[in-house]
């Protein structure tokens, strides 16, 4: 039994999206520190730091991946290199390509950089050559040979008067080039693995190099010798010098000697500050290690900790530091405290689940193909990354109040998280570990924050009781203990759901069954109440209706079924997806269903009519995540294509717009009637055309022609119309001319237009040629009809003359004339003969 009064949704519109904008490769920050430039396949995306939004996207026309790019130091010129061996110069603010040229390199370009004057561009190729380009005069100035392997690093000396270029290739040496003579001055040898970055002191006298051989080297550029080698005990991907004129005493910087920051492979200490003179680490930024990770620092380095860094970029004006992690996250730190200011997620990989979070559903929590959870602020797109699980997080659920949520993962654990409503900080407050295999589904109690239910690939369901007082921070993490463990299915448990009154539990499994359980009183075991049979393949999702005693299930067989809780019978089956239906939720107070499938589609179903009323198409891959706000006014979907889309219910808005449109139409129709009554034909015709109602326009034309001096009035009115209105009139006439009842009015309007408008002017009208060609065959038909009537009238005229000669009674002749086929009617039909002939001839000449 469905509710009698409800407001059904029938339309959703995209309100915001979270898309991948960085998939690895180079990252550069503009000099004004407002934008981050990063590669994403065939595009270079420009991220505005303040808003976290993509403001520009520069994409290659040839659809070839971008291998490298460089932004000039004045933030004016952007140059990209692609696998097509083309260099393109862009006006990035307008996203327009201003110039492109062949790179001359025989293989793709691996690195590129601008000199301080923004006139010289150096490109390092995979063929071991370096080429320099004058971007102002547009020609190649140097071709430097001698490097072995891929030239993955090129940097200009900060003092442009020296005209020196530094490069590094696969041979692990740092080559110092004199651009005046195009000769290699020397090769700086210190590293035994590829050099990853170079950093110059402001005076240009010293340089620090980093490598994956776990050392950093301080070079004296005047003597071209290594001043000191600093062992850093980790593979370093980037090195940044600390500003000399700032106070960094709080992080252990006591002298004015060279100090540098290293970003490397160890996930435990991700940023370190080193004193170059003493080769000592003076500061190490430490992130908490997951409690059950059970790995050492070396283990994190060996297997590639997701928190290891690939880039480190300085923002000297605002005294900040940007880092890029191995999982394509960009983090901004404030110096000297090294506190996290902003976090941006460049690539979510495959999104497995998503839920609204917060008191007003202002955030979303996302589970991706990662051990980390991501909490996005929908207003600013800023992100908080949550560490805790040690393997991929598979499922999420949120308690009724919105500040407490739960997660489960492949690490066989479940975790409870709390979001502080004021600060937005999220901490793990409880954890449970007793499953024997990956935990694939989780749900929480609906009335109170009292328990959590998890379903696992070990075929069991566990009920976890929460304490009455849940800890506020992760420092007092509560260890959960399973109250009930039940062997529920013969295969993986894919979904679990709790009823709105917390008394029932439903589980769906890969064994094609859904089962209903009684949760009973606290401390009681689960009791099986019934089994729902009918799906031909595994059940992916089960949900209770919020209003009725029914539940819904979705399956890999492409169907959604509605079941009765009274007799466990199937009430309805919804079929429309072409592949597995992965998620479903009830909306509109339980009167509608939203489903998402492997076909990338989201469908809205009305339960009462079994009808799919809307299909939302915004994803290119499996839609794993689907959730609605507590008010049902917004829906979020998440897909394996790494896109997260937030939809807003615009049904009421569209209905209001449609109602306003109808009211406006009624007012215009009344106004049109008044104008016709007042014989204001020009305004009436313009209003009828604006309503786009050909029948109404025809009525106005007929009214004009039936008035006094109709032909002149029509000519005067038509010629005063605007060009767009004349275009509409020509389009209407092409339709009217197909009907004998309205052809005279169409020909009258066409005669005015053909008489007063030149062929060149007519052909400029939109679709004029097609409309005029469409007039010809019907005009020929009308001429043939008039020709036949003319012949008939000749015969009648002959009969009339003969009857007068023989002296027939006048009354007989009059009666004959007044018949439908009399001469008077023929004469009235003949009146437009000349009009048809002239229109046909002129139209043929025009076409």
N, C-alpha and C positions, 0 to 999 in steps of 0.2 A: 504494500500500500504506500503510495507516494504522497508527499505533502500536497495539500490543496493550493497553497499560496507559495510561490517561489519566483525568483527572478533568474531565468535561464541565461547563460552566456551563449553568445553565438559568434563572437568575434574577438580576436586578440591581435595586438600589434606589438612589434618589437620596441621596447623602451630603452634597452641598453644591451651591449654585448661585451664580453671579455674574450678577446681573440689573441692568438699567438702573434707576437711582434718580434721575437728574437729566437732564432733556432741555432745559434752558434755562429762563430766568426768574429769579425772585428767589431769593437764598440768604441765610439768617440764622443766626447762631450764638447759642445760649442764653447767658444771663449767667454761668452756672456753667461755661461752656466745655466741656461734656461732649457736647453734641449739635449736629449741623448739620441745619437745616431747609431743604428744597429741593423745588421743584415738579417733578412728573413727570406731565404730562397732567392726568388727573382726580384725582391724589393729591398730598398733601404727605407726603414721606418724612422720617423722623427717623433720621439716621445717628449711631450711637454712635462717637465719635472714637477711643476706645481700641481697640475690637474691629474697627471697620470694618464692622459689621453693621447692617442695617436693623432697629431695635427697634420702631418703630411706623410704620404707614402709614394716614394719614387720607384716606379716599376719599369723593368726592361721590356721594350717592345718585342724583342726576339724570344722572350720567355726562357732565356738562359740564366742559370744561377749566377749571382754576383760572387766573384771570388775575393774581391777586395774593394775598398773605397777610401777616399781621403777628403777631409774638409779643410779648406784653407784657414789659416790662423785669424783672418778677418771675418770668418763666418759667411763669406759671400759665395765661394765657389765650391761645388761638390763634384768630384770626379769618381765614376764607378768603372770597374773592370769586370767583364763577364767571361764565361767560358767560350763565347763566340769570338774572343780575341779582339774585342772592340773596347775602346775607351770612350766614355760619354761624359760630357760636361753639362752640369745641370744648374738651372736657377731653382734651387730646392724650395724656395718660398712659394713659387708658383707651380712647382712640380713639372717644369718644362725642360726638355732637352734643348740646349742651345748649340751644341756642337758634338759631333762624333767623328772618330778617326780610328784607323787601324793601329793596333798596338805594336806592330812590327815583331813582337815576341812570337816565337814559333809555338809556344805552349802558354797556358793561362798564367796570368799575373798573380803572384802570391802575396805581395806586399806593396804598399805605396804610401808616400808622405809628401807634404808640401814644405817648402823652405819658409823661414820667418817672413819673407816679403810677399809670399803668396804668388810668386811669378814662376818659380821652378817646381816641377813635379817629378819626383823620382819613383820609378816603378821597378820592382824586383820580380823577375820571372822564374818559372820552374825550370827554365833552360840554363840557369846559371849566369844570365846577363842582367845588367842594370842599365836602364835607359832614363835619360833626363829630358824633360819637355819644357819648353817655354810656352806657358798657357796663354800668354798675352800675344806673342807674335806667332804662335801656333806652329812650332816646328820642333823636331828632335835635336837637342844640342849635344848630347853625349851618348856613347854606347860603351859601357864599361864591362870588360870581360876579364875573367880570371877566377871567379868563384866556382866552387865545386858543388853541384846539386842545386836544390831549391833555395833561392834567396828569399828567406822568410822574414827578414828584418832589414829595414832601411831607415836611417835617421840623419837629418842634417845637423851640423854643429850649430849651436845657438848663435854664435858670432858669424853672421853671414859674410863679413869681410874676409874671413879665412877661406871661404868657398871649399869647405870640407864636407865629405859625406861618409857615414859609417854604415857598414852592411855586415850581415852575418848569414851564412849558408849552412849546408849540411856538414861542412868540414869543421864546424865548431869554432872557427876562428873569427875574429872581428877585423874586417878590412877597413883601412882608413884611406880614402880617396882624395886626391887633389884635383879639383874640378878645373883648375887653370890648365893643367897639363894632361888631364885624363889618365893619370898614373896612380897606381896603388902605392902610397907612401910606406905603409907597413902592415903587417898582420899581427894583431894582438892575440897571443896564445896564452890561455889560462884554463879554459873550460875543456871538459872531456865529453860533453854532450851539447846539444843545440843551445845556443844563447837565446833566451826568451825575451829579454828587454834591456834597454839602455836608458840611463837617467843622467843628465848633465847638471853640474852645479851652475848657479846663475852666472858666475864669471867665466864659465867655459873651460876652466883649468883642469877640472877633474871629471871623471865619469865613473858610474857604478854599473856593472853588468851582472845579470843573473842568468842562471841556467838550471837545467834539470839534473845536473851533477851534484846538487845540494851545496853549492858554494856561490858566494857573491864576491866579485873582485872590484876593488877600488883602483882606478887607473889615473896616473899622472899623464895628461895629454901633451904636456910640453916635452917631457923626456920619453913619452910613449912607452912607459914601463908600468908594471903592476906595483902599486904602492902597498896594498895589503889584500890578502885573501881571507874572507870571512866564511867559516863553515856554518851553515844555517840548518843542517840536518833535515832538510826536506827539499823536494824538487820545487824550485821557485819559478812561478809563471810570470811574475811581474814585480818590479821594484819601483818605489816612489821615494824621492828625497823629501825630508821634512823641511819646511821653510825655516831659514836661519834667523829671521827677525821676529819670530813668535816665541812665546813662553810655553814650553812643554815640560816644565819641571814636575808636574803631577804624574807624568808617565815615566819619570826617571831620567829625563834629559838634563844633565847638569852642566854641560860644556857647549861651546859654539862649534865644536867639530862636526864633521859630516855625520848625520844620522839618517837612516833610511828605513822604510817600511817594506817588508816582504809579504807577498801573498803566495801561498803555496798549496801543496797537496794534502797537508794534514788537516783533517776535519776537527781535531780537538782544539788546537790553537791556530786559528785561521789568519790572524794578523800579528806580526811581530815587529818591534822597533829595535834596530841595531845601532850600536856605536861603532862607526867605521875605524876609529883610532884604536880602540881596545878589542875589537871583534867580539863584543859582548852584547847579549840580548838584554836590553834595559826594560822592555815591556812586552807582555804577551797577552793578547786578548783571548779569553777562554770562553767557549760555549759549553753549556752543560751536556754531558754525555748521557744518552738514553740509559735508564737504569738497568735494562736487561740486555744491553748491546753485547756485553761480554767480550769485546774486542779491544785490543791495544791500539795505540797511536799508529804503530807500524801496520797493523791490520787494516786500519782505515785508509792508509796510504796505498797499501798493496791492492785493495779492491776498489779504490776510487770512491772515497767518501763524498756524498752529494754536497757537503758543505765545503769541499775543496774549491779553491779559487782559480780562475783562468785569466782574469784581468784585474788590474788595480789602477784607478785613474784619479788624479788629483783635481780638486776644485779650489784653487788657491784663494780666489776672491772671497768666498764664503767659508773658507777654512773647513772644507769637507773632503770626504774621500768616498769614491764609488768603487764597489767591487762587483765582480760578476762570478757567479758560482758555476759549478759543473752542471747544475740542473737548470741553467739559463735564468737564474734569478739575479736581479740587479738590486744591490743594497747600498744605501747612502748613510755614511757615518759622520757624526759631528766630531771634529777634533777640538781639543786634545782628549776628550773623555771617551771617544770611540763608542758613543751611544748610537743606537740605530735610529735614524730619522725617518727614512722611507724605504719601502720594499716594493719592487715591481717584479711580477712573474712574467718572464718572457715567453715561456712555453709550458703549457700544462700537461703535455703528452696526452694520453688517453684518460679522459675524465670518467671515473667509475660511479660517483655519486655526488649529490649536491643537496643542501638543505638551507632554508632560510633560518637566520639566527638573529637574536636580539629582541628586545621588548617590542619594538615596532617593525620587526623584520627588516632592519636596516643593513644587515650583513648577510653574507652567505658563507657557509663552510663547505669546502670542496675536497673530495678525495680523488687524487689522481693516481696514475700508475707509479706511485712513489710511497715511501714510508712517511712522508711528511703530510701534514694537513695544512691547508691554506684557508685563511679567513679574509675575505674581501669586504671592504667597506664600499657599498654600492654607490655612495655619493661621490667618493673621491678616487675609486679604483685602487686605493692603497691596500697593501696586503700584509698580513702577519703570517709567518711560517711557524708551524708548531712541530716540535720534535718530540718524539716519545716512542712511537712504534718503530720496530726494527725491520719490518718488511711491508710490502704493499698494503695500504688501507683499502678495504673492499666495500664497506658499508657504513652509513651514518644514520642517526636519528636524533631528534630534538624533543625535549620535554615541553610541556604545554606553555610554561612561562617564557620559554625562549632563551634563557641564559645558560641552561645546562644541556649538554648534548653528549652523545656516546658514539664511540667508533669501535670497529673491529677490523682485524687485519690477518694477513697470512702468517704473522708471527704467533698465532694461536691465542692471542690475548684480546681482551676488551678493555677500553679505557673510558673514563668519565671525565669530561672537561667542563670548566666553568668560565664564563665570560663576565668580566666585571662590567656592569652597565654604565659606569661613569667613565672609566679610562679605556675600556675596550680591550684590556689585556686578558689573555686567555691562559689558563693554567690547568694542568692535569691534576685532578683531585682524587681519583680512585682508579684502581687497576685490578683486573682479574685474569689469572692464567691457569686453566685446567683442561682446556680442550686438547685433544690429541692430534688435531689437524687444523688447517686454515679455517678461520671463522668468517663465513661468507655473508651472514645476514644478522641484523640486530634491530631490536625495537625496544621501546621504553613504555612505562606505564602512562596512562592518559589522564588520570584524575589527580594523582599526587606523584611526587618524585620519590617513589617507594621501591621500584624494582626495575630490572633490565632483563630482557630475554634474548638469548643468542642462539643462532643455528649454525652448525658447522659442517664441514666436509667429512667429519667423522660420523655423520648420520645422527648426531645427538642434538637435543635441545637442552639448554641450561637456563635456569632462572637464578638471577643474582639479586639478592636483597641489598638495598642501599641503607646506610645508617641514617638515623633521624636527623643528625647534624652532619652535613657534608662539609669537609674541610674547605677553607677559602682559598688556600694556595697549594702549590705542588710540594711545598716543604713538608706538609703533613699528609702526604698521600695515603689514602685508605686502601687496604688490601681486601678486595672482594672475595667472598667465598660462595660457591654455587650452592644454593639451597636445594635445587632439584636438578637431577640429570636424567634425561629420558631418551632411550633409543627410539627415535620417532619414525625414521624412514629407512629404506633399504639402500638409498643413494644420497648424494649431497643434498643438504637442506638449503634451498636457494632463497627462501623468504619466510619471515615470521612477522606476525602482526597481532597487536592486543586490541581487544574490543574497547569501545568508548567508556564502558563501566568497569574495566579492569578485571572482569570475571572470566572472559574467554580468551583463548589463544588459537590462532590458525597458523598452520605451517604448510609450505609448498615445497615440493622436492623434485629432483630430477627423475624420480620413479613414477612421474605422471600423476601423482596423487596429491590432494590437499586434505589435511586432517584438522578436525576441530577438537580442541582440548579445553577442559575446565581447569582454571588456575586454582580454584578453591581458596580456602583460608590460608593465611601465612603459615608456613611449615608443612602444608599438605602437598602430596605428590600430584603430578598431572594425571588427569583422568580423560581417556579418549571418549569423546561423545559421538563422533561420526566421521565417515570418510566420504569425500567428494570425488567421484569417478566420472570420467568423460573426456578428459584431454588425451590426445593421441601422442603427445610428446611431453617433455619435462615442463613443470610449472615454474615460471620465472618470478611471479609476484602474486601476492594475495593481500587483500585489503578489506576491512570491515566498512560497511556503510555507516556514516555518522548519524543517520536518522532512522533507518529501517533495520529489520532483522534479516538482513541479507549480507552476503559478502561476494566480492568479485575476485576472479583469478585470471591471470594471463599466462599464455603458454608459448612454447616454441612451435606449436602447430599453427600459429598465426591468428588464433581466436582468443576472445575474451568471454568468459562465462559468468553469469550471475546466478548465485546459489541461494536457496532458502535454508535458514538455520533451523527451521522446524522439522522438515522431513529430508533435508540434504539433497533435494532434487534441483535440477538445473531449470531455472526460470527463463533465462534468455541467453542467446549466444550472439555476440557481435563479431562480424567478420568483415575485414576491409584491409588489414595489413597484408603485405605480400611476404612477410618474413616473421621471425619471432617477435612477440610482443613482450618487451623487457620490463616495463614499469607501467603501473596504473595508479590513479588517485581519483577519489570522489570530489566533485566540485558542485557548486550551486546547491548547497544543502542536501547533497546526496541524490540529486535528480539527474546529474550528468556525470560522465566519466571522461577523464583525459588519459590517453594511452600513448606510449612511445614504443617504437620498434627498431629492429635491426635495419629497416629500410630508410632510416633517417627521418621518418615522418612522425609528427605528433597529431593525433586525431581527437576531436571532441565529439562525444556521443550523447544523445538524449536517450535516457533509459526508457522512457514511456513509449517512444516511437521506434526504438531500435535504429535510429537514423544517425548517420555521421553528418553533423551540421557544419563542421569546419575541419580543414586539414592545414596544419602549420608546417611549412617546409623551410627550414633554416639550417639544416645540418646535412653533412655529406656522409656520415657514418652512423654506427649504432648509437642510439640515444639511451644511455645508461641511467642518467639522472633526471628525475621529474619530481617537482615539489611545488606546493601552493602555499601562499600566506594564510594566516588564520582567517583573514577577511575574504579570501578567495578572489582578491582583486588583482593579484599578480601571480605569475607562474614562472618558475625557472627551469630550464632544460639544459642538460650537459651531455656532450657527445664524445665519442672516440676520436672525432676530428679536432679535438682540443678547444672547441668553441663552447662558451657558456652564454646562453641567451636568456634575458629577462623579458617576459611578455606582460603586457598590461591589458586587462579586460576593458575594451573600448566599446562594449555593447551599448551602454547607456549613452555614451557620447555620440555614437553613430545614430542611435535612435533619436536623440535630441536634434542632431543635424538633419535627419530625414524629416522629422516633424516640422522643423523650421523651414525646410525647403518646400514642403507641401503647403504650409501657410503662405509662403511667399508666392507660390504658384497661384493659389486662390486669389490673393490680392492682385496679382498681375492680370489674371483673367477678368476680374471685375473691372480693373482699370481699362483693359482692352475693350470690354463691352461699352464702357462709358465713352471711350474715344471714338468708337464706331458710331455711337448714337449722336455724338457731337460733330461727326464727319471730319475728325482730325485724322485723316488717312495716313499721313506720313508717320506720325507718332504711333498710330495703331499698327502699321506695318513693321516698324522697327521693333516694337514690343513683341509682336508675334514671332519675329525672327529670333529675338533674344531668348524666347521660351523654347525655341527649336521644335515648333509644332507645325509641320507642313500643312496639316488640314486647316488649322486656324489661319495661316497665311493665305491659303486658297480662299477662305471665306472673306478675308479682307479684300483680296483682288476682285472677287465677284461683286462685293459691295461697291467698290470703286467703279467698275465697268457698268454697273446698273444705274449709277447716278447720272446726273446731268453732265453732258459732254464727257462721257466716261473715258474715251480714248485719250483725250488731252490730259484729263486728270491723272490717268494711269501713267502716261509718259512723264508728266511733271513729278509725280511721286517717286517713281522708280529711279529717275536720274538724280534725285536728291539723297539716295541711300549711300552709305559708306561702302568702301570696296569690299570689306568682309561680309556686309549684308548682301551685296550684289552676288558674291560668290555663293552664299546660301541660296539666293533666289534662283541662280542658274542650276544648282543642284536639285532644288525642288521642281523646277520646270522639267528636267529630264525625267522625273518620276510622273509628274502630272501628264506629260505628253503620251504616256503609255495607255491612258484611259480616254475613251471617246468623250466621256462626260466632262472631263477637265482639260481636254487638249486645246480648246479654244482659248481658255485663260492662259495656258502655258504659251501658246503661239503669240498671244498678244504681248506678253512680257518679253518673249524672245525677240519679237519684232522691234520693240523699243531698244533693247540692248544691242542688237545687230545694226540698227540704224545709227545709233549715236556713239557707239564705242568702236574704236579701231581694232583690227585683228590683232595687232601687237599687244594692245592693252588687254584684250580678252584672254589671250593666251597666257598672260601673267597670272591669271586667276588660278587658284589651287584646284586641280582636277578638271580644268576647262576643256582640254582636248578630249578626255574620256566622256565628259557630259555631252559635248557637241557631237561626237561620233555616235553616242547613244540616241541622239535626236533624229538622225537621218532615217533609219529604217521605219520608225513609227510615223515620221512626217510623210514618207512615201506612201504608206498605207492610207493615211488620211487623204492624200492627193488622189489616190486611186478611187477611194470612196466618193470623193467629190466629182471625179470624172464620170463615174457611173450615174450619179444623181443628175449631172448636166445632160448626159445622153437621155435620161428619162424625161427631163424637163423639155428637151427638144421634141420628143414624141408627143408629150402633152400639149405643147404649143401647136403642133400640127393637128392634133385631134380637136383642139379648140377652134382653129380656123375652119376645119371641115364641118364642124357642127354648126357654126354660124352660117355657112353657105347653104346647108341643107334645111336651115330654118327650124332647128330644134327649139323646143320651149326654153325660155330663159331660166325657169326654175330648175330644170334638169341640169342645165349647164352649171348653174351656181352650186347645186348639190354635189356635182362631180368635183368641182374645184375645191370644195370644202373638205373633201376626204383626206385622210392622212398623207396620201401620196400626191397631193394636188400640186399645182404649179407654184402657188404662193409659198408652200413649205420648201419646195425645191429651190426657189429663188432665195429664201432666207438661208438655206444651207450653202448656196453658191456665193454668198457675200464674202466669206473669207478666202475665196479661191486664190485671189491675187496674193493674199497674205501668205498662204501655204507655199505658193510657187516661189515668191521672193525669199522666204525663210530657207527653203530647201537649197536654192541656188547659192545663197550667201553662206550657208553652213558648209556646203560642199567645198566652196572656194576657201573657206577658213581652215577646214581640216586638211 
